[in-house]
């Protein structure tokens, strides 16, 4: 196998892992137990961000109406409101829809890293964005729980 074929196989492998991670993340949207590997978590978050970008581009191209998140009740507590306060209606709908899947993925990733799932609250508390500085390195930590080598019955 030459170098181009090897890269093609590696790329196909990564793409299948990406799609498997996205599928698992969506299927486990309401599962706050268990664990999620770094690969599964970060591929799911990549999917979340890419889909967010697509929704934002569609929103920008089609919707003239924008809403300032800071004008909403408790708008200053909306995490992305500090980064991007002017949003269209599609983005405003996308964010709450994806809260549960991304939060459950974060909780499962924290469990895998040997931490309590309550650390996921750092996405929004005490101050959005500042909590991320501590949370993101936690999500990058390697697995603390080693997979079992004995088959489960």
C-alpha positions in Angstrom: 0.0 0.0 0.0 1.5 3.4 -1.0 1.4 6.5 1.2 -1.7 8.0 -0.6 -3.7 4.8 0.0 -2.6 4.7 3.7 -3.8 8.3 4.1 -7.1 7.5 2.4 -7.7 4.5 4.7 -6.8 6.7 7.8 -9.2 9.4 6.6 -12.0 6.9 6.1 -11.3 5.5 9.6 -11.6 9.0 11.1 -14.8 9.7 9.2 -16.4 6.5 10.4 -15.3 7.3 14.0 -16.7 10.8 13.6 -20.1 9.5 12.4 -20.2 6.8 15.1 -19.4 9.4 17.7 -22.2 11.7 16.5 -24.7 8.8 16.3 -23.8 7.8 19.8 -24.0 11.3 21.1 -27.5 11.8 19.7 -28.7 8.4 20.8 -27.4 9.1 24.4 -28.8 12.6 24.5 -30.8 11.9 27.7 -28.2 9.6 29.3 -26.3 11.3 32.0 -24.8 8.1 33.3 -21.9 6.2 31.9 -18.8 7.5 30.2 -17.7 9.0 26.9 -14.2 8.8 25.6 -12.3 12.0 24.6 -12.6 11.0 20.9 -16.4 10.5 21.1 -16.9 13.7 23.1 -14.7 16.0 20.9 -16.1 14.6 17.6 -19.6 15.2 19.0 -18.7 18.7 20.0 -17.2 19.3 16.5 -20.5 18.1 15.0 -22.3 20.5 17.4 -20.1 23.5 16.3 -20.3 22.6 12.6 -24.1 22.3 12.8 -24.2 25.6 14.7 -22.2 27.3 11.9 -24.6 25.9 9.3 -27.6 27.1 11.3 -26.0 30.5 11.8 -25.2 30.9 8.1 -28.7 30.0 7.1 -30.1 32.3 9.7 -27.8 35.1 8.5 -28.8 34.6 4.9 -32.5 34.3 5.3 -33.7 36.0 8.5 -33.7 39.7 8.8 -34.9 39.6 12.4 -32.2 39.5 15.1 -32.7 39.4 18.8 -30.3 40.8 21.3 -29.8 38.2 24.0 -28.8 40.8 26.5 -32.3 42.3 26.3 -34.0 39.1 27.3 -34.7 38.4 31.0 -31.5 37.0 32.5 -29.9 37.4 29.1 -26.6 38.2 30.7 -26.5 34.6 32.0 -26.9 33.0 28.6 -23.4 31.6 27.9 -23.0 32.5 24.2 -24.7 35.9 24.9 -21.3 37.2 26.0 -19.7 36.1 22.8 -22.5 36.7 20.3 -25.4 38.7 21.6 -27.2 39.4 18.3 -28.7 36.2 17.0 -31.4 35.2 14.5 -34.4 33.1 15.3 -32.9 29.8 14.0 -29.9 30.2 16.2 -32.1 31.1 19.1 -34.0 27.9 18.6 -30.9 25.8 18.0 -29.2 26.7 21.3 -31.8 25.4 23.7 -32.5 22.2 21.6 -28.8 21.3 21.8 -28.4 22.0 25.6 -29.4 18.6 26.7 -27.3 16.5 24.2 -24.2 18.6 24.8 -24.7 18.7 28.6 -25.1 14.9 28.7 -22.1 14.4 26.6 -20.1 16.7 28.9 -21.3 14.8 32.0 -20.3 11.5 30.5 -16.9 12.8 29.5 -16.3 14.1 33.0 -17.3 10.7 34.4 -14.7 9.1 32.1 -12.1 11.6 33.3 -12.8 10.6 36.9 -14.8 13.8 37.8 -18.3 14.5 39.0 -20.8 15.4 36.3 -21.7 18.5 38.3 -18.6 20.1 36.9 -20.6 20.5 33.7 -22.3 23.5 35.4 -19.1 25.4 34.6 -20.5 25.9 31.1 -22.9 28.5 32.6 -22.0 29.0 36.3 -20.7 31.1 38.1 -19.9 33.3 35.1 -20.2 32.0 31.5 -16.9 31.8 29.6 -14.8 32.1 32.7 -15.8 28.6 33.9 -14.8 27.3 30.5 -11.1 28.1 31.3 -11.3 25.4 34.0 -13.7 23.0 32.4 -12.1 22.6 29.0 -8.8 21.2 30.4 -10.9 18.7 32.5 -12.6 17.5 29.3 -9.2 17.0 27.7 -7.9 14.7 30.5 -7.3 11.1 29.7 -9.7 8.4 30.9 -9.3 7.5 34.6 -11.3 4.4 34.3 -9.6 1.7 32.3 -11.9 -0.5 30.2 -12.5 -3.9 31.6 -10.5 -6.7 29.9 -13.0 -9.4 31.1 -16.2 -9.8 29.1 -19.3 -8.6 30.7 -22.1 -11.1 31.2 
